């Protein structure tokens, strides 16, 4: 019985942390401090992101262009 209670408590704690980390509890005033930041330093370090091209993967055995 104690093990079952421990398992339920751990599952609820994990679910609570998951919801908190995703920001789903922000309506209750429970949101991580860095929720809105989302790594702004990476955005400032990008050089010509418009040059990025998505190419289809070459077939195996075909010579690379």
Buried (B, 14 or more C-beta within 10 A) or exposed (E): EEEEEEEEEEEEEEEEEEBBEEEEBBEEEEBEEEEEEEEEEEEEEEEEEEEEEEEEEEEEEEEEE
